[in-house]
Amino acid sequence: AATLFQAVLNGLQAQWLLNQRLDIIEPLNRFLDLILVTDD
C-alpha cells in the first residue's frame, strides 16, 4: 500500500511539474507571437 501511495504521489508531482512548465511556456509563446507580429 505504501508503494502504491508513493507511485500516486510521484504521478501527481510529475503532473504538477508538467502543468508548471505549460504555465511558463504558454505566455512565452504568446510573447513570441506578439514580437513576430510586430516585427512584420
BELNOR-V496452 format. One line per field, one symbol per residue. ss: DSSP state (a for helix, b for strand, c for the rest). burial: 1 if it has 24 or more other C-alpha atoms within 12 Angstrom, else 0. Layout:
ss: ???
burial: ???
This chain:
ss: caaaaaaaaaaaaaaaaaaaaaaaaaaaaaaaaaaaaaac
burial: 0000000000000000000000000000000000000000
